[in-house]
Amino acid sequence: MEDQNSRVDKMDEKLEKIYLLQLIETKDFLNTEETAYFLGFKPRTIRKLADEGKLDGFKYKKTGYLFFEKESLKAYQRNNLRHVSSFD
């Protein structure tokens, strides 16, 4: 029974990731959590990078949420993040 529950939990996690990826593809602006998933960081790291000026984001004044333009995130990804296989 526990084994079956853990399989269901893993399947739910995979479905959530697929849903999030599909959602991200349809948006031009991403919130902090979506940005973290897109770049492979934790949301706290995204907020820190924004505070340091390394990621360009803007705050929605009514809620205080941070949003990031997907094109600028792609540029950050190209310029700052390298795949492990690119290291010699």
Secondary structure by P-SEA (a helix, b strand, c coil): caaaaaaaaaaaaaaaaaaaaaaaaacccccaaaaaaaacccaaaaaaaaaaccbbbbbcccccbbbbcaaaaaaaaacccccccccc
